[in-house]
Amino acid sequence: MTCESWIIEALAPFLECHSTTDGVRVGTQVLYPDGDCVSVTVSREADAYSVSDGALGWSTLLANGVDINKTTIKKAEVVARDMGLSLTKGCFTLSCVNQGQLGAAIVVVANASQRWVYETLRDHHLQAESSLRQRVNDILISIFPRKSVHHGEFVDGDSTKKYRVANVVHLDGRKVLFDSVVNHPIAIASTHLKFSDIGRGFPDFGREAVVQGLGGWNAEDVNILATVSTGISDIDKGLSEVLSRYPN
């Protein structure tokens, strides 16, 4: 097997093409944050081609629970302007593409769709995380003495790294860490790294992961948090079970 052939074989899943009513749907090596491939539609114009994401970015955001509003559309318009594309009915499109430009046009449109989805989901999850942190803080100061609840405290890990923890409750010389975790791979990975490092250095510290809508979480993601946490709580059900683990 030559170098060229094994590379082609490895990339084959990302380069699938199939005909649609609008043209040819082309898979790319560009990925959305959830790991799905960005695909684009190539259609013929009079004497050139048109490349569009077919509103795939739009449908990806909707599937991730994002409300498509004026702010979301504004982000798309900025991306389209930056990358020299048009934006029509949620589609990133590049028209009047000749044969020699086709490969680059496919990549540009795919990157635009990816960028819009990534930036929108990032902001969406940051807002959700901020809201969750506030809810957790409000509940903690209602069930623990207010002076024992510290917000945004830095805690040492077993390594030389310091980690910012959303809430730290000080109970008779013992610390209980509460990290608010939204249902997103980056947030899950961040809490896993944080709690595993702190846990190695301070195994007596409580490490509580607080999520929202636990029933809708993937079991594998819950297990990832469970391996480094003392407990996992669903904010929608309150934090009463925490009291049984840390009576004050």
Secondary structure, DSSP 8 states (H G I E B T S, - for coil): --HHHHHHHHHGGGS-EEEETTEEEEEEEEE-TTS-EEEEEEEE-SSSEEEE-TTHHHHHHHHTT----HHHHHHHHHHHHHTT-EEETTEEEEEEE-GGGHHHHHHHHHHHHHHHHHHHHHHHHHHHHHHHHHHHHHHHHHHS-GGGEEEEEEEE-SSS-EEEEEEEEEETTEEEEEEE--SSHHHHHHHHHHHHHHHHH-TTSEEEEEES-GGGS-HHHHHHHHTT-SEEEEGGG-SHHHHHHS--
